Every structure is written in structure tokens, then in C-alpha cells.
Amino acid sequence: MQPTLETIAISKFYKGDNAITRAVDRVSLAIHPGEFVALVGPSGSGKTSLLAIVAALLRPNEGAVLIDGQDLAKMNEARRAQFRREKIGFTFQQNNLVPYLTALENVELMLRLNGRYNRAGRERARELLTRLGLGERLNNLPRQLSGGQQQRVAIARALVHNPSVVLADEPTASLDTERAHQVVETFANLIHEQKRAGIMVTHDLRMCQYADRIVEMRDGKVKNSIAERREILAFASSAERVSTRMEQLGAAPVAAERQMA
């Protein structure tokens, strides 16, 4: 099966006065339709830089990024912007919802930007929000929604225009544990059902249980990849135990990553 997203030995480096810092160092990944990948690693490991390159927000110094077989490096800035808008869906830690638009209007905004604001698109927006448990919140403004509800609006917005690749950067950082599990599980289910290629960057390793593969980065490189279901669940279970212990000691659950590093 042809991968939806493929990175081929991509690198991103920055030249300082006395040294070169490699934020991403010859990373090669292939993500297929319907595959949900959790990208993990300590702060400074290169996760965010890699996500920005895949999102066509940052150009690599070396290597290639292919989405649906198209090489981002061969596109000019105007074409990259159009391609990003059409082929890539985003959801971030800060939902970036437009405060004066309702939940439905925030999702429909992506359709307007892509020239898909028609009857079918509007029905899809309503269907997605209803599927995400927001059928009775369509006309609520962001300030009238909880953090978990806002994140679900952001997920609907990321998926409504049928992108090939969906990216989530720390989507649960501002949520409590129960809502975090609900959001990531729903996100994973939609990626599977709609055959998108999904990547989630997370510091909360407990959320990895919903992934099909865990990719661990350190010092800009891919250091480990876990695809066996039993190993993924063991990884997440270990993180759950560490987080529980940290909570008992009065520390934040996210510290589990640092404890396991």
C-alpha cells in the first residue's frame, strides 16, 4: 500500500557562531491511510520541528516530504500554502477557535477557505460535530464550551475538508485525564474510519494506547518505533503507573515522560 505521508531522510539544522544544531537529523517515516502515529520524546528532541516540516510550515535543509506522492520541496510558496490548506488538517494545544464564531461556523470556516462551502460540506460539518457529541452545541460560542468541547470542535475543523494528513500537537495538554482520553480516542477512531494519516505529538504517554505506532525521537533522530499492539499497551500502562505515582506525590501527570526518559 502506498503511504499517504512519507519523509525521506529529512534534516533541519541551524548554524550558530560555533556549531550547527540539528533539530531534525535524517528522519525517514512512512504513514499509511488509516494509521495513527504517536510521536514522543523529551523536550528538544525534534518533535515540533518534524511536525512543522510535515505541515509544510518549515522547509527541511535536506531530504523530501511526500504527501499523496507529491513532493513539498518542489512547490513554490503559493502552491505550498494551497496544498497545506487542502491536504493537511491541524489541531493544536491552543484550539485557535475564532471567538466570535459558533462551533458550527468555526468548522464551516475551513470549508469556506477551501471553496467547499456547499450543502454537502455543511451537512458534513454538522455530522462531524454531532458524532463528536456536540449536536446540541452547534450554535454555542467557544467561551460557552468546556475545554474538551472546544478541542472536539478543533478536531471537526481539522477533518471537515477531507485532508489526507491530520496533525495534532499536544491536543490534551489543557484537559483533565478523563476528557483527554475521550478526545484522543475519538480522534483515533475518526482517523481509522476516514483512512487519514494521523500524527499526534504528546508528552502524555498514557495517550499512546490509542496509537497504531509509537515513534520516539531523541536529539533529532528516530530512536525507537513500536508497532506491536501488546508493546504499545505495555508502554502506555507503564506511563499510567508513573503518572499515578507522580500525582500521589503532587506532581503533574506529564512528568511521567521525564521519569521514563
N, C-alpha and C positions, 0 to 999 in steps of 0.2 A: 504494500500500500504506500502510495506517495505521501510523504509528510506534508502537513499543512504549513508548518513552520520549520525552517532549518537554518542553523547558524553554522558557518564553516570557518573554523579557526579564526574567530573574530578577536581582535585585540583593541583596547583603548588605553592609550598612555598619555601622560602629561610630562613635559620636560620642565624640570626645575633648574636652578642655578648649578647644582652639583650632581643631580641624579635624575633618573627617569622613573616615574611612578606608574606602574601598570595596574590600572583599575580593573581591567579585564584582560586576561592573558591566554590567548589562543583557545577560546571556548568553542566547542562543537556540540550542538544539540539537534535532535530531530524530534518533533512533537507531531503526532498524527491526529486525524479527526476524532473527536470524542475523547481525547486524552487530557487529563487534568494533572498538572505537574506542580508540586510544591517546591519552591526554591528557598533554601535555608542556608544559614551561615551567620557567623558573628558580624557585628557592625564593622564596616570597612572591608568586607570580603568581596565586594564587587556586584552584589545582587542588584542594587538600584541602577548602577551603570549598565548592567546587562539588560535590565528591563527597559531602560531608556533607549538603548540601541535597537532592541526588538520592536519598540513602539515607534521607530523612525523619528525619534526626537533628538537622537545623538548619532553622529556618523562614526563608525569604527575607523581606526587608523589602518587596520589590516583585516582581511577576511571578507566574507559575504553573508548577507542575510536574505533568505528567500522566503517569501510568503506566497502560497499558491503558485510556486515556481517562478515568481517574479523577483528580480534582484533589486533591492532597495538602492544599492550603490549606483546603479545605472540611471536613476531618476534624478531630474532636476528638482529644485526646492518646491516649485509649484505642483509638480506631479507627485512628489512625496507627501505633500500636505493633503492632496485629494485622496491619494491611496490610503493614507492613515485614517482619514475621516470615513472612508468607505469600508475598509477591510479590518480595522482594529477597533475593539471596544475596550474602554477603560473603566476601572473603579478603584478609587484610592481611599486612603485612611480618612482624609477630609473629603466628604462626599461632593463638594463643589456644586451643590444644587443651587439653582437660581432662586433666591429667597422670595421673589415676588411672583413666581410661577407655582401653580399647583403641582401635585405629584404627577398627574397625568400630563400636564403641559411640559414639565421637565423632561419626561420621557419622549414626548412628541417633538421636542426641540431637536433631538438627534435626527428625526425623520425629516424635518424641515431643512436641516443643514445638508442632508444627502439627497434632497429632491424626491423624497419618498413619502411626503405628507399627502396621502390619499386615503381612501376608505379602508383599503386592506391594511395600510400601515397603522391607522388609528385603531382599528379593531385589534391588531397585534399588540399595540401598547396597552390597551385595556386588558387583554387576555393575560399578558405577562404580569401586570400588576395584580390582577386577581389571583393568578397562580401563586404569586408571592405573598398572598394573604392581605392584600391592600385594596380589595374590591370596594370596600366601604370608605376608603380614604383617598379616592381619586381626586377629589376637589379640595383636599387639605393642603395648606402651605407647609413648607419644610418645618417652620417653627411650631407647627401643630402636630408634628410627628416625633416619635421617640428616635433615639439614635439607631436602633435596629431597623426601624421602619424607613428611616432616611437611607440607610445602607441598601435596603432592598429596592428602593426607588433607583438608586445608583446602579444596581445590578440590572434592573429592567432597562435602564437607559443604555447600558453597555451592550445589551443583546438585541435591542429592538430593530436595529438596521441590518441584522443578519451578517455580522462580521465573521471573518474567517478565524481571527485570533482574538481572544479575550484575556486581558491582563488585570490583575488585582494586586495592588501594592498595599500591604498591611491593612486589609479590609476589616479586621476585627480589633484593631488597636484601641478603639474608643468604646468597645462593647463589653458588657459583662459576659461571664462564661456561657450562660445558657443561650443568650442571643448570638454570641459568636458561633457556637455550634450550629444553630439554626441557619444563620446566614451562609456559612461555608458549605453546609450540607446541601442547601438549596442551590447554591451556586454550582457545586459539583454536579448535581443532578441535571441541571439545565445544560451544562456543557456536554454531558454524556448524551442526553436526549437529542440535542440540536447538532451534535457532531462538530463542535468547535474545538480548536486547540487552545487550552487554557493554561495560564501560568499564574500562580499565586506566590508572592513574596511574603513570608511571615516569620516573625520572631517567636510566635506562639506555636511550639512544636506539637502541641496537642491537636491542632487543626490538620496535621498531616495525615490523620486517619482517613480523611475523605479523598486523598490524592491517589492517583494510579501509579505515581512515581515520585520519589523524593530525590532531588538533586542538591547536593551540599557543595557550597563554594567556600574556599579559603584563599586569601591572597590573590584574588582574581582568577583562580583556576577552579575547575570542577574536580573536587577531591573524592567524591563518592556518589554513587547512584544506587538507589534501592527501588526495585520494581516488584519483588516478590511480596504478595499480599500479606503473608504471615509476618514478614520482616517489617513491613510498613506499620502494621498494627502493634507490633512489639516496640517499635521506635516511639510511636505516639503514646503507648501505655507507659513507657519509661518516663516520657516527658510529663505525663499526668501525675505520676507519683512524685516527681521532683517538684512540680508546681504545687501540689497539695502540701508537701512538706514546707515549701517556701511560704505559703500562705499561713501555715501554722506558726511560722516564725515571724510573721508580719511583713514579709516581702511581697512584691508584686509577682504574679504568675509568670510574666515574661522573663523573669530572672532564670527560669528553667533552662533557657538556651545557654546562658553563661555558665550555669552549673554543669551542663552536659558537654560543653566545649572542651 
